[in-house]
Amino acid sequence: MSAYDLGKPRQRMGLYRTVLHEGLGEDLPLYLNHGLLLQLWPTLRRLVGRAVRTVWEDAFPQRAARSRSAA
């Protein structure tokens, strides 16, 4: 997709998943909102591959622990 309607939860989740998987370092602050990423993470962590999940949860271990306990 080249356009996303961020008002639609499935498209917003799709954008975040795509950026996490395929984005470059400079894409992260451009396309992702930190607060929204943290809010979506419990669901997103199940949609991304193990490598992506490990990188993000190693970077934010406190968030990872909360996500695992909520799942």
N, C-alpha and C positions, 0 to 999 in steps of 0.2 A: 504494500500500500504506500502511496505517496502522500496521502492526506488522512488525518485522523480527526474525528470529532471527539474531543476530550470530555464533552458532556455525556458521552455514552460510555458506561463502565467497561464494556467489552473492548471497545476501541482504545480506551485509555490504557487498559491492561495490556493490550496488544502492542501499543507503542512502547510502554515501559519494558516489556519482555524483549522486544526487538532491539531497543537501545542497549539493554543490559547484555544481550548476546552479541550484537554486531557493531555497537557504537565504539567510536574512538574515545580516548580520554577527554578530548575537548567537547565531545557530544554530551557527556554526562551532565554538566551544569547547564548546557544549552537546552536540553530536552526534558530533564528530570527535575522535579521539585522535591527537595529533601524531605519535607514534612509528608508529602503525599507518598513518596517512596517508602518511608517508614510505616505509614498507615497501610499501604498495599502489601508490604513484605510478607505477612503471614500467608497470603494467597499466592503472591508472586514466587515465593520460595519453592512452591510445589510445581510451578510452571517452567522454571528455568532448569537447565542442566546442572549436574552435580558440580562441575568446575566453576560455573558462575556463582552458584549458591555458596560454595566453599570460600571463594574470594571475598564475597560480600559479608559473609558471616564471620570470617577471620578479621575483617576490617572493623566490624561492629559487633563484637562478641556479646555485649549486653542485649542488643536487639535480637540476636540469634537465639539466646536462651529464652527470651519472652516468646518468640515465635514458636519455638519447639514446644513450650509448655501450653501454648494456646491451641496447638494442633491436636 
